[in-house]
């Protein structure tokens, strides 16, 4: 029971923070999307990790926002 209470107290502020950042950081055409659809689109975008001697970068696939 205590674990559920702690999870609820952590998820509430995390959701509010993500929602707040969504309204500030995203473009106008995607601000109305739900957090679930944003998460799904980020997960479904293919990326390749390219590591060099001193740094690592992600090469993202080109996608269009519908």
KOLPA-720769 format. One line per field, with one value per atom (N, C-alpha, C, O, CB): residue in three letters; atom name; x, y, z. Coordinates in Angstrom, 3 decimals. Glycine has a CB too. Layout:
# residues N
residuo Ala  ...
atomo CA  ...
px X  ...
py Y  ...
pz Z  ...
***
This chain:
# residues 66
residuo Unk  Unk  Unk  Unk  Unk  Unk  Unk  Unk  Unk  Unk  Unk  Unk  Unk  Unk  Unk  Unk  Unk  Unk  Unk  Unk  Unk  Unk  Unk  Unk  Unk  Unk  Unk  Unk  Unk  Unk  Unk  Unk  Unk  Unk  Unk  Unk  Unk  Unk  Unk  Unk  Unk  Unk  Unk  Unk  Unk  Unk  Unk  Unk  Unk  Unk  Unk  Unk  Unk  Unk  Unk  Unk  Unk  Unk  Unk  Unk  Unk  Unk  Unk  Unk  Unk  Unk  Unk  Unk  Unk  Unk  Unk  Unk  Unk  Unk  Unk  Unk  Unk  Unk  Unk  Unk  Unk  Unk  Unk  Unk  Unk  Unk  Unk  Unk  Unk  Unk  Unk  Unk  Unk  Unk  Unk  Unk  Unk  Unk  Unk  Unk  Unk  Unk  Unk  Unk  Unk  Unk  Unk  Unk  Unk  Unk  Unk  Unk  Unk  Unk  Unk  Unk  Unk  Unk  Unk  Unk  Unk  Unk  Unk  Unk  Unk  Unk  Unk  Unk  Unk  Unk  Unk  Unk  Unk  Unk  Unk  Unk  Unk  Unk  Unk  Unk  Unk  Unk  Unk  Unk  Unk  Unk  Unk  Unk  Unk  Unk  Unk  Unk  Unk  Unk  Unk  Unk  Unk  Unk  Unk  Unk  Unk  Unk  Unk  Unk  Unk  Unk  Unk  Unk  Unk  Unk  Unk  Unk  Unk  Unk  Unk  Unk  Unk  Unk  Unk  Unk  Unk  Unk  Unk  Unk  Unk  Unk  Unk  Unk  Unk  Unk  Unk  Unk  Unk  Unk  Unk  Unk  Unk  Unk  Unk  Unk  Unk  Unk  Unk  Unk  Unk  Unk  Unk  Unk  Unk  Unk  Unk  Unk  Unk  Unk  Unk  Unk  Unk  Unk  Unk  Unk  Unk  Unk  Unk  Unk  Unk  Unk  Unk  Unk  Unk  Unk  Unk  Unk  Unk  Unk  Unk  Unk  Unk  Unk  Unk  Unk  Unk  Unk  Unk  Unk  Unk  Unk  Unk  Unk  Unk  Unk  Unk  Unk  Unk  Unk  Unk  Unk  Unk  Unk  Unk  Unk  Unk  Unk  Unk  Unk  Unk  Unk  Unk  Unk  Unk  Unk  Unk  Unk  Unk  Unk  Unk  Unk  Unk  Unk  Unk  Unk  Unk  Unk  Unk  Unk  Unk  Unk  Unk  Unk  Unk  Unk  Unk  Unk  Unk  Unk  Unk  Unk  Unk  Unk  Unk  Unk  Unk  Unk  Unk  Unk  Unk  Unk  Unk  Unk  Unk  Unk  Unk  Unk  Unk  Unk  Unk  Unk  Unk  Unk  Unk  Unk  Unk  Unk  Unk  Unk  Unk  Unk  Unk  Unk  Unk  Unk
atomo N  CA  C  O  CB  N  CA  C  O  CB  N  CA  C  O  CB  N  CA  C  O  CB  N  CA  C  O  CB  N  CA  C  O  CB  N  CA  C  O  CB  N  CA  C  O  CB  N  CA  C  O  CB  N  CA  C  O  CB  N  CA  C  O  CB  N  CA  C  O  CB  N  CA  C  O  CB  N  CA  C  O  CB  N  CA  C  O  CB  N  CA  C  O  CB  N  CA  C  O  CB  N  CA  C  O  CB  N  CA  C  O  CB  N  CA  C  O  CB  N  CA  C  O  CB  N  CA  C  O  CB  N  CA  C  O  CB  N  CA  C  O  CB  N  CA  C  O  CB  N  CA  C  O  CB  N  CA  C  O  CB  N  CA  C  O  CB  N  CA  C  O  CB  N  CA  C  O  CB  N  CA  C  O  CB  N  CA  C  O  CB  N  CA  C  O  CB  N  CA  C  O  CB  N  CA  C  O  CB  N  CA  C  O  CB  N  CA  C  O  CB  N  CA  C  O  CB  N  CA  C  O  CB  N  CA  C  O  CB  N  CA  C  O  CB  N  CA  C  O  CB  N  CA  C  O  CB  N  CA  C  O  CB  N  CA  C  O  CB  N  CA  C  O  CB  N  CA  C  O  CB  N  CA  C  O  CB  N  CA  C  O  CB  N  CA  C  O  CB  N  CA  C  O  CB  N  CA  C  O  CB  N  CA  C  O  CB  N  CA  C  O  CB  N  CA  C  O  CB  N  CA  C  O  CB  N  CA  C  O  CB  N  CA  C  O  CB  N  CA  C  O  CB  N  CA  C  O  CB  N  CA  C  O  CB  N  CA  C  O  CB  N  CA  C  O  CB  N  CA  C  O  CB  N  CA  C  O  CB  N  CA  C  O  CB
px 0.826  0.000  0.870  0.558  -0.940  1.958  2.839  3.494  3.711  3.911  3.808  4.406  3.491  3.946  4.769  2.202  1.235  1.131  1.020  -0.140  1.167  1.080  2.301  2.178  0.960  3.464  4.687  4.674  5.039  5.935  4.251  4.166  3.205  3.493  3.724  2.080  1.113  1.702  1.488  -0.177  2.433  3.041  4.158  4.436  3.582  4.794  5.832  5.241  5.729  6.806  4.203  3.616  2.852  2.817  2.691  2.248  1.501  2.382  2.093  0.844  3.448  4.338  5.042  5.292  5.382  5.363  6.013  5.076  5.510  6.442  3.801  2.829  2.678  2.643  1.465  2.588  2.433  3.655  3.514  2.190  4.846  6.062  6.096  6.417  7.305  5.772  5.769  4.731  4.997  5.495  3.576  2.531  2.964  2.706  1.223  3.613  4.104  5.182  5.166  4.655  6.111  7.172  6.619  7.137  8.246  5.581  4.956  4.426  4.567  3.810  3.824  3.259  4.345  4.125  2.302  5.517  6.589  7.521  7.948  7.386  7.844  8.926  8.473  9.265  9.675  7.246  6.827  6.231  5.787  5.818  6.240  5.671  4.155  3.542  6.030  3.568  2.133  1.279  0.242  1.755  1.706  0.861  0.830  -0.039  1.330  1.744  1.732  1.449  1.498  3.049  1.160  0.879  -0.417  -0.573  0.825  -1.344  -2.618  -2.547  -3.515  -3.697  -1.427  -1.285  -1.262  -0.849  -0.015  -1.699  -1.604  -0.166  0.610  -2.589  0.178  1.528  1.796  2.934  1.736  0.763  0.928  1.295  2.176  -0.353  0.641  0.956  2.346  3.038  -0.094  2.766  4.119  5.139  6.126  4.313  4.911  5.819  5.890  6.976  5.376  4.736  4.715  5.466  6.191  3.287  5.311  6.010  7.509  8.289  5.477  7.922  9.351  9.950  11.082  9.606  9.214  9.714  9.777  10.699  8.832  8.809  8.742  9.704  9.885  7.356  10.317  11.289  12.587  13.117  11.518  13.079  14.322  15.517  15.604  14.481  16.424  17.639  18.816  18.686  17.537  19.956  21.165  22.194  22.423  21.709  22.803  23.839  25.172  25.594  23.857  25.834  27.140  28.144  28.068  27.163  29.083  30.077  31.437  31.857  30.160  32.101  33.453  34.371  33.954  33.533  35.577  36.550  36.140  36.310  37.920  35.603  35.323  33.847  33.496  36.062  32.998  31.585  30.701  31.159  31.301  29.435  28.427  27.254  26.852  27.965  26.712  25.573  24.475  24.733  26.000  23.252  22.116  21.825  21.715  20.872  21.703  21.271  19.802  19.457  22.142  18.949  17.510  17.022  17.553  16.776  16.017  15.390  14.539  13.978  14.538  14.435  13.591  12.138  11.763  13.957  11.319  9.887  9.144  9.649  9.485  7.961  7.101  6.030  5.491  6.463  5.726  4.660  3.340  3.159  4.869  2.420  1.118  0.159  -0.993  0.557
py -1.194  0.000  1.257  2.244  -0.001  1.203  2.373  2.592  3.730  2.216  1.503  1.630  2.329  3.141  0.274  2.024  2.690  4.174  5.001  2.034  4.507  5.917  6.693  7.819  6.037  6.086  6.753  6.916  7.972  5.961  5.867  5.958  7.059  7.802  4.617  7.166  8.206  9.592  10.507  8.025  9.749  11.045  11.396  12.575  11.052  10.403  10.663  10.911  11.763  9.495  10.176  10.304  11.610  12.154  9.135  12.117  13.373  14.535  15.166  13.703  14.841  15.935  15.652  16.579  16.199  14.388  14.060  14.363  14.907  12.574  14.020  14.311  15.817  16.310  13.668  16.547  17.997  18.644  19.584  18.595  18.159  18.694  18.404  19.290  18.101  17.189  16.840  17.659  18.107  15.338  17.858  18.651  20.111  20.740  18.559  20.644  22.015  22.175  23.146  22.423  21.231  21.301  21.108  21.683  20.251  20.312  20.108  21.427  21.705  19.066  22.238  23.506  24.531  25.443  24.068  24.391  25.350  24.943  25.793  25.547  23.661  23.233  22.780  22.827  22.133  22.349  21.782  22.839  23.902  20.669  22.508  23.411  23.494  22.630  22.939  24.530  24.782  23.631  23.320  26.053  22.987  21.948  20.663  19.825  21.643  20.472  19.247  19.497  18.559  18.538  20.717  21.015  20.391  20.184  22.500  20.087  19.504  17.989  17.371  19.877  17.373  15.926  15.501  16.269  15.452  14.296  13.769  13.333  13.116  12.579  13.207  12.772  11.350  11.006  12.855  10.536  9.164  9.149  8.392  8.355  9.967  9.976  10.551  10.103  10.782  11.518  12.060  10.982  10.812  13.305  10.254  9.191  8.106  7.632  8.592  7.712  6.670  7.091  6.284  6.315  8.315  8.774  8.858  8.574  10.135  9.239  9.282  7.881  7.678  10.004  6.930  5.567  4.923  4.157  4.735  5.223  4.582  5.168  4.588  4.671  6.292  6.878  6.088  5.893  8.396  5.644  4.879  5.791  6.865  4.092  5.361  6.121  5.155  4.003  6.953  5.657  4.851  5.589  6.784  4.580  4.877  5.456  5.281  4.161  4.805  6.405  6.382  6.891  8.034  7.238  6.031  6.448  6.608  5.792  5.422  7.677  7.965  7.922  7.504  9.352  8.337  8.250  9.095  8.664  8.689  10.291  11.191  11.518  12.155  12.448  11.100  11.453  10.405  9.577  12.823  10.451  9.572  10.441  11.356  8.454  10.152  10.915  9.970  8.820  11.838  10.466  9.739  10.271  11.482  9.871  9.382  9.764  9.381  8.200  9.070  10.380  10.163  10.029  10.669  11.312  9.199  9.062  10.290  10.870  7.772  10.691  11.831  11.411  10.394  12.372  12.190  11.940  13.259  14.318  11.225  13.181  14.363  14.269  13.194  14.494  15.406  15.450  15.594  16.517  16.621  14.678  14.752  15.533  15.707  13.375
pz 0.000  0.000  0.000  -0.666  1.211  0.753  0.775  -0.579  -0.994  1.853  -1.264  -2.596  -3.574  -4.380  -3.136  -3.513  -4.390  -4.072  -4.978  -4.263  -2.810  -2.407  -2.902  -3.384  -0.868  -2.779  -3.233  -4.748  -5.265  -2.794  -5.462  -6.923  -7.356  -8.294  -7.514  -6.686  -7.024  -6.777  -7.572  -6.210  -5.695  -5.398  -6.376  -6.596  -3.981  -6.957  -7.958  -9.344  -10.085  -8.018  -9.690  -11.029  -11.205  -12.309  -11.304  -10.156  -10.264  -10.696  -11.712  -8.941  -9.960  -10.394  -11.723  -12.494  -9.326  -12.001  -13.271  -14.439  -15.454  -13.297  -14.304  -15.357  -15.533  -16.661  -15.032  -14.432  -14.523  -15.162  -15.945  -13.139  -14.842  -15.436  -16.942  -17.734  -14.744  -17.333  -18.760  -19.516  -20.631  -18.950  -18.940  -19.580  -19.719  -20.745  -18.780  -18.703  -18.738  -19.810  -20.568  -17.363  -19.875  -20.885  -22.291  -23.248  -20.601  -22.417  -23.736  -24.272  -25.463  -23.651  -23.431  -23.896  -24.205  -25.002  -22.854  -23.582  -23.839  -24.971  -25.753  -22.598  -25.069  -25.950  -27.330  -28.271  -25.306  -27.483  -28.761  -29.681  -29.248  -28.534  -30.954  -31.955  -31.786  -31.159  -33.386  -32.347  -32.197  -32.713  -32.126  -32.920  -33.816  -34.407  -33.596  -33.834  -35.794  -32.648  -31.849  -30.372  -29.576  -31.990  -29.991  -28.588  -28.101  -26.898  -28.383  -28.982  -28.572  -28.439  -27.996  -29.561  -28.811  -28.704  -27.248  -26.379  -29.416  -26.983  -25.621  -25.350  -26.281  -25.413  -24.083  -23.732  -24.220  -24.540  -22.219  -24.276  -24.758  -26.234  -26.640  -24.526  -27.038  -28.465  -28.709  -29.623  -29.242  -27.927  -28.065  -27.719  -28.434  -27.159  -26.631  -26.223  -27.293  -27.627  -24.883  -27.829  -28.854  -30.102  -30.685  -29.213  -30.517  -31.719  -31.487  -32.396  -32.160  -30.294  -30.009  -29.961  -30.398  -28.692  -29.443  -29.348  -30.727  -31.008  -28.411  -31.593  -32.897  -33.922  -34.993  -33.420  -33.622  -34.534  -34.415  -33.321  -34.226  -35.549  -35.536  -35.328  -35.922  -36.835  -34.491  -34.256  -34.203  -33.789  -32.946  -34.630  -34.603  -33.749  -33.934  -36.051  -32.825  -31.984  -32.681  -32.970  -30.573  -32.951  -33.588  -32.575  -32.124  -34.899  -32.223  -31.221  -31.884  -32.704  -30.056  -31.503  -31.965  -30.753  -29.673  -32.695  -30.919  -29.832  -28.622  -27.482  -30.326  -28.863  -27.750  -27.537  -26.544  -27.955  -28.435  -28.286  -28.925  -29.713  -28.902  -28.577  -29.170  -29.606  -28.889  -28.160  -30.777  -31.280  -31.734  -32.090  -32.437  -31.717  -32.251  -33.643  -33.836  -31.326  -34.607  -35.943  -36.050  -36.069  -37.067  -36.119  -36.143  -37.581  -38.489  -35.430  -37.778  -39.084  -39.355  -38.426  -39.162  -40.606  -40.973  -40.929  -41.511  -42.376  -40.243  -40.201  -40.346  -39.971  -38.889  -40.885  -40.977  -39.910  -39.645  -42.391  -39.301  -38.305  -39.039  -39.833  -37.287  -38.773  -39.444  -38.624  -39.021  -39.717
***
